[in-house]
Amino acid sequence: MEMILLAIILLIAGLVMTIKPDIWWQLTESWKSYSAGDPSDFYIKVTRIGGIVFLVMALMVFVLLFFI
């Protein structure tokens, strides 16, 4: 059960990070600064790469749970 929950969390986080990295920035980084503007282009690119990694990890957990 815990592994299914982990896979779902990874899937949701990965989708948000890949599709809308600016929302991820609002949730995780914007509150750290009073003068926070928009995320940089570098932050958006790195967050999308991280989101893809999360999606691959979620896929691997689902495969391990249901096919092995």
KEMI-195949 format. One record per residue: residue number from 1; residue in one letter; x, y, z of N, C-alpha, C in turn. Coordinates in steps of 0.1 Angstrom, whole numbers, plus 5000, padded with zeros to 4 digits. Example, Ala and Ser with C-alpha at 12.3 -4.5 7.8 and 13.67 -1.06 7.14 Angstrom:
<rs>
<seq:1 | type:A | n_X:5132 | n_Y:4943 | n_Z:5078 | ca_X:5123 | ca_Y:4955 | ca_Z:5078 | c_X:5132 | c_Y:4967 | c_Z:5078> .
<seq:2 | type:S | n_X:5128 | n_Y:4978 | n_Z:5071 | ca_X:5137 | ca_Y:4989 | ca_Z:5071 | c_X:5129 | c_Y:5000 | c_Z:5079> .
</rs>
This chain:
<rs>
<seq:1 | type:M | n_X:5008 | n_Y:4988 | n_Z:5000 | ca_X:5000 | ca_Y:5000 | ca_Z:5000 | c_X:5009 | c_Y:5013 | c_Z:5000> .
<seq:2 | type:E | n_X:5020 | n_Y:5012 | n_Z:5008 | ca_X:5028 | ca_Y:5024 | ca_Z:5008 | c_X:5035 | c_Y:5027 | c_Z:4995> .
<seq:3 | type:M | n_X:5038 | n_Y:5016 | n_Z:4988 | ca_X:5045 | ca_Y:5018 | ca_Z:4975 | c_X:5035 | c_Y:5024 | c_Z:4965> .
<seq:4 | type:I | n_X:5023 | n_Y:5020 | n_Z:4965 | ca_X:5013 | ca_Y:5026 | ca_Z:4956 | c_X:5011 | c_Y:5041 | c_Z:4959> .
<seq:5 | type:L | n_X:5011 | n_Y:5045 | n_Z:4972 | ca_X:5010 | ca_Y:5059 | ca_Z:4976 | c_X:5023 | c_Y:5066 | c_Z:4971> .
<seq:6 | type:L | n_X:5034 | n_Y:5060 | n_Z:4973 | ca_X:5047 | ca_Y:5066 | ca_Z:4968 | c_X:5046 | c_Y:5069 | c_Z:4953> .
<seq:7 | type:A | n_X:5042 | n_Y:5059 | n_Z:4946 | ca_X:5041 | ca_Y:5060 | ca_Z:4931 | c_X:5031 | c_Y:5071 | c_Z:4927> .
<seq:8 | type:I | n_X:5020 | n_Y:5072 | n_Z:4934 | ca_X:5010 | ca_Y:5083 | ca_Z:4931 | c_X:5016 | c_Y:5096 | c_Z:4934> .
<seq:9 | type:I | n_X:5023 | n_Y:5098 | n_Z:4945 | ca_X:5029 | ca_Y:5111 | ca_Z:4948 | c_X:5040 | c_Y:5114 | c_Z:4938> .
<seq:10 | type:L | n_X:5048 | n_Y:5105 | n_Z:4934 | ca_X:5058 | ca_Y:5107 | ca_Z:4924 | c_X:5052 | c_Y:5111 | c_Z:4911> .
<seq:11 | type:L | n_X:5041 | n_Y:5104 | n_Z:4907 | ca_X:5034 | ca_Y:5107 | ca_Z:4895 | c_X:5028 | c_Y:5121 | c_Z:4895> .
<seq:12 | type:I | n_X:5022 | n_Y:5125 | n_Z:4905 | ca_X:5016 | ca_Y:5139 | ca_Z:4906 | c_X:5027 | c_Y:5149 | c_Z:4906> .
<seq:13 | type:A | n_X:5037 | n_Y:5148 | n_Z:4915 | ca_X:5048 | ca_Y:5157 | ca_Z:4915 | c_X:5055 | c_Y:5158 | c_Z:4902> .
<seq:14 | type:G | n_X:5057 | n_Y:5147 | n_Z:4895 | ca_X:5064 | ca_Y:5147 | ca_Z:4882 | c_X:5056 | c_Y:5154 | c_Z:4872> .
<seq:15 | type:L | n_X:5043 | n_Y:5152 | n_Z:4872 | ca_X:5034 | ca_Y:5159 | ca_Z:4862 | c_X:5034 | c_Y:5174 | c_Z:4864> .
<seq:16 | type:V | n_X:5033 | n_Y:5178 | n_Z:4876 | ca_X:5033 | ca_Y:5192 | ca_Z:4879 | c_X:5046 | c_Y:5198 | c_Z:4875> .
<seq:17 | type:M | n_X:5057 | n_Y:5192 | n_Z:4879 | ca_X:5071 | ca_Y:5197 | ca_Z:4876 | c_X:5073 | c_Y:5198 | c_Z:4861> .
<seq:18 | type:T | n_X:5068 | n_Y:5188 | n_Z:4854 | ca_X:5070 | ca_Y:5188 | ca_Z:4839 | c_X:5061 | c_Y:5197 | c_Z:4832> .
<seq:19 | type:I | n_X:5048 | n_Y:5198 | n_Z:4835 | ca_X:5039 | ca_Y:5205 | ca_Z:4827 | c_X:5038 | c_Y:5220 | c_Z:4832> .
<seq:20 | type:K | n_X:5038 | n_Y:5222 | n_Z:4845 | ca_X:5037 | ca_Y:5236 | ca_Z:4851 | c_X:5048 | c_Y:5238 | c_Z:4861> .
<seq:21 | type:P | n_X:5060 | n_Y:5240 | n_Z:4857 | ca_X:5071 | ca_Y:5242 | ca_Z:4867 | c_X:5069 | c_Y:5255 | c_Z:4875> .
<seq:22 | type:D | n_X:5062 | n_Y:5265 | n_Z:4869 | ca_X:5059 | ca_Y:5277 | ca_Z:4877 | c_X:5051 | c_Y:5275 | c_Z:4889> .
<seq:23 | type:I | n_X:5041 | n_Y:5266 | n_Z:4888 | ca_X:5033 | ca_Y:5262 | ca_Z:4900 | c_X:5042 | c_Y:5255 | c_Z:4910> .
<seq:24 | type:W | n_X:5051 | n_Y:5247 | n_Z:4906 | ca_X:5060 | ca_Y:5240 | ca_Z:4915 | c_X:5069 | c_Y:5250 | c_Z:4922> .
<seq:25 | type:W | n_X:5073 | n_Y:5261 | n_Z:4915 | ca_X:5081 | ca_Y:5271 | ca_Z:4921 | c_X:5073 | c_Y:5279 | c_Z:4931> .
<seq:26 | type:Q | n_X:5060 | n_Y:5282 | n_Z:4928 | ca_X:5052 | ca_Y:5289 | ca_Z:4938 | c_X:5050 | c_Y:5281 | c_Z:4951> .
<seq:27 | type:L | n_X:5049 | n_Y:5267 | n_Z:4950 | ca_X:5047 | ca_Y:5259 | ca_Z:4961 | c_X:5060 | c_Y:5257 | c_Z:4969> .
<seq:28 | type:T | n_X:5072 | n_Y:5257 | n_Z:4963 | ca_X:5084 | ca_Y:5253 | ca_Z:4970 | c_X:5094 | c_Y:5264 | c_Z:4972> .
<seq:29 | type:E | n_X:5094 | n_Y:5275 | n_Z:4963 | ca_X:5105 | ca_Y:5284 | ca_Z:4964 | c_X:5100 | c_Y:5299 | c_Z:4967> .
<seq:30 | type:S | n_X:5089 | n_Y:5303 | n_Z:4962 | ca_X:5085 | ca_Y:5317 | ca_Z:4963 | c_X:5083 | c_Y:5322 | c_Z:4977> .
<seq:31 | type:W | n_X:5080 | n_Y:5314 | n_Z:4986 | ca_X:5078 | ca_Y:5318 | ca_Z:5000 | c_X:5091 | c_Y:5321 | c_Z:5007> .
<seq:32 | type:K | n_X:5102 | n_Y:5317 | n_Z:5001 | ca_X:5115 | ca_Y:5319 | ca_Z:5007 | c_X:5121 | c_Y:5334 | c_Z:5006> .
<seq:33 | type:S | n_X:5114 | n_Y:5342 | n_Z:4998 | ca_X:5120 | ca_Y:5355 | ca_Z:4995 | c_X:5108 | c_Y:5365 | c_Z:4995> .
<seq:34 | type:Y | n_X:5110 | n_Y:5377 | n_Z:5001 | ca_X:5100 | ca_Y:5387 | ca_Z:5001 | c_X:5099 | c_Y:5394 | c_Z:4987> .
<seq:35 | type:S | n_X:5110 | n_Y:5394 | n_Z:4980 | ca_X:5110 | ca_Y:5400 | ca_Z:4966 | c_X:5111 | c_Y:5390 | c_Z:4955> .
<seq:36 | type:A | n_X:5104 | n_Y:5379 | n_Z:4957 | ca_X:5104 | ca_Y:5368 | ca_Z:4947 | c_X:5096 | c_Y:5372 | c_Z:4935> .
<seq:37 | type:G | n_X:5103 | n_Y:5372 | n_Z:4923 | ca_X:5096 | ca_Y:5374 | ca_Z:4911 | c_X:5092 | c_Y:5362 | c_Z:4904> .
<seq:38 | type:D | n_X:5096 | n_Y:5360 | n_Z:4892 | ca_X:5093 | ca_Y:5347 | ca_Z:4885 | c_X:5105 | c_Y:5338 | c_Z:4885> .
<seq:39 | type:P | n_X:5103 | n_Y:5325 | n_Z:4883 | ca_X:5114 | ca_Y:5316 | ca_Z:4883 | c_X:5123 | c_Y:5319 | c_Z:4870> .
<seq:40 | type:S | n_X:5136 | n_Y:5316 | n_Z:4872 | ca_X:5145 | ca_Y:5318 | ca_Z:4860 | c_X:5143 | c_Y:5307 | c_Z:4850> .
<seq:41 | type:D | n_X:5148 | n_Y:5310 | n_Z:4838 | ca_X:5147 | ca_Y:5300 | ca_Z:4827 | c_X:5155 | c_Y:5287 | c_Z:4831> .
<seq:42 | type:F | n_X:5166 | n_Y:5289 | n_Z:4838 | ca_X:5174 | ca_Y:5277 | ca_Z:4842 | c_X:5166 | c_Y:5269 | c_Z:4852> .
<seq:43 | type:Y | n_X:5159 | n_Y:5275 | n_Z:4862 | ca_X:5151 | ca_Y:5268 | ca_Z:4872 | c_X:5140 | c_Y:5260 | c_Z:4865> .
<seq:44 | type:I | n_X:5133 | n_Y:5266 | n_Z:4855 | ca_X:5123 | ca_Y:5259 | ca_Z:4847 | c_X:5128 | c_Y:5247 | c_Z:4840> .
<seq:45 | type:K | n_X:5140 | n_Y:5248 | n_Z:4834 | ca_X:5145 | ca_Y:5237 | ca_Z:4826 | c_X:5149 | c_Y:5226 | c_Z:4836> .
<seq:46 | type:V | n_X:5156 | n_Y:5229 | n_Z:4847 | ca_X:5160 | ca_Y:5219 | ca_Z:4856 | c_X:5148 | c_Y:5212 | c_Z:4863> .
<seq:47 | type:T | n_X:5138 | n_Y:5220 | n_Z:4866 | ca_X:5126 | ca_Y:5214 | ca_Z:4872 | c_X:5119 | c_Y:5205 | c_Z:4863> .
<seq:48 | type:R | n_X:5119 | n_Y:5208 | n_Z:4850 | ca_X:5112 | ca_Y:5199 | ca_Z:4840 | c_X:5120 | c_Y:5186 | c_Z:4839> .
<seq:49 | type:I | n_X:5134 | n_Y:5187 | n_Z:4839 | ca_X:5142 | ca_Y:5175 | ca_Z:4839 | c_X:5139 | c_Y:5166 | c_Z:4852> .
<seq:50 | type:G | n_X:5138 | n_Y:5173 | n_Z:4863 | ca_X:5135 | ca_Y:5166 | ca_Z:4876 | c_X:5121 | c_Y:5159 | c_Z:4875> .
<seq:51 | type:G | n_X:5112 | n_Y:5166 | n_Z:4869 | ca_X:5098 | ca_Y:5161 | ca_Z:4867 | c_X:5098 | c_Y:5148 | c_Z:4859> .
<seq:52 | type:I | n_X:5106 | n_Y:5148 | n_Z:4848 | ca_X:5108 | ca_Y:5136 | ca_Z:4840 | c_X:5114 | c_Y:5125 | c_Z:4848> .
<seq:53 | type:V | n_X:5124 | n_Y:5128 | n_Z:4856 | ca_X:5130 | ca_Y:5118 | ca_Z:4865 | c_X:5119 | c_Y:5112 | c_Z:4874> .
<seq:54 | type:F | n_X:5111 | n_Y:5121 | n_Z:4880 | ca_X:5100 | ca_Y:5116 | ca_Z:4889 | c_X:5091 | c_Y:5107 | c_Z:4882> .
<seq:55 | type:L | n_X:5087 | n_Y:5111 | n_Z:4869 | ca_X:5078 | ca_Y:5103 | ca_Z:4862 | c_X:5083 | c_Y:5089 | c_Z:4859> .
<seq:56 | type:V | n_X:5096 | n_Y:5088 | n_Z:4855 | ca_X:5103 | ca_Y:5075 | ca_Z:4853 | c_X:5103 | c_Y:5067 | c_Z:4865> .
<seq:57 | type:M | n_X:5106 | n_Y:5073 | n_Z:4877 | ca_X:5106 | ca_Y:5066 | ca_Z:4889 | c_X:5092 | c_Y:5061 | c_Z:4893> .
<seq:58 | type:A | n_X:5082 | n_Y:5068 | n_Z:4890 | ca_X:5068 | ca_Y:5064 | ca_Z:4893 | c_X:5064 | c_Y:5052 | c_Z:4884> .
<seq:59 | type:L | n_X:5069 | n_Y:5053 | n_Z:4871 | ca_X:5066 | ca_Y:5042 | ca_Z:4862 | c_X:5073 | c_Y:5029 | c_Z:4867> .
<seq:60 | type:M | n_X:5085 | n_Y:5031 | n_Z:4871 | ca_X:5093 | ca_Y:5019 | ca_Z:4876 | c_X:5086 | c_Y:5013 | c_Z:4888> .
<seq:61 | type:V | n_X:5081 | n_Y:5021 | n_Z:4897 | ca_X:5074 | ca_Y:5016 | ca_Z:4909 | c_X:5062 | c_Y:5008 | c_Z:4905> .
<seq:62 | type:F | n_X:5054 | n_Y:5014 | n_Z:4896 | ca_X:5042 | ca_Y:5007 | ca_Z:4891 | c_X:5045 | c_Y:4994 | c_Z:4884> .
<seq:63 | type:V | n_X:5056 | n_Y:4994 | n_Z:4876 | ca_X:5060 | ca_Y:4981 | ca_Z:4869 | c_X:5064 | c_Y:4971 | c_Z:4880> .
<seq:64 | type:L | n_X:5072 | n_Y:4975 | n_Z:4889 | ca_X:5077 | ca_Y:4966 | ca_Z:4900 | c_X:5065 | c_Y:4960 | c_Z:4908> .
<seq:65 | type:L | n_X:5055 | n_Y:4968 | n_Z:4911 | ca_X:5044 | ca_Y:4964 | ca_Z:4919 | c_X:5035 | c_Y:4954 | c_Z:4912> .
<seq:66 | type:F | n_X:5032 | n_Y:4957 | n_Z:4899 | ca_X:5022 | ca_Y:4950 | ca_Z:4892 | c_X:5027 | c_Y:4939 | c_Z:4883> .
<seq:67 | type:F | n_X:5039 | n_Y:4939 | n_Z:4879 | ca_X:5044 | ca_Y:4930 | ca_Z:4869 | c_X:5055 | c_Y:4921 | c_Z:4874> .
<seq:68 | type:I | n_X:5060 | n_Y:4923 | n_Z:4886 | ca_X:5071 | ca_Y:4914 | ca_Z:4892 | c_X:5066 | c_Y:4909 | c_Z:4905> .
</rs>
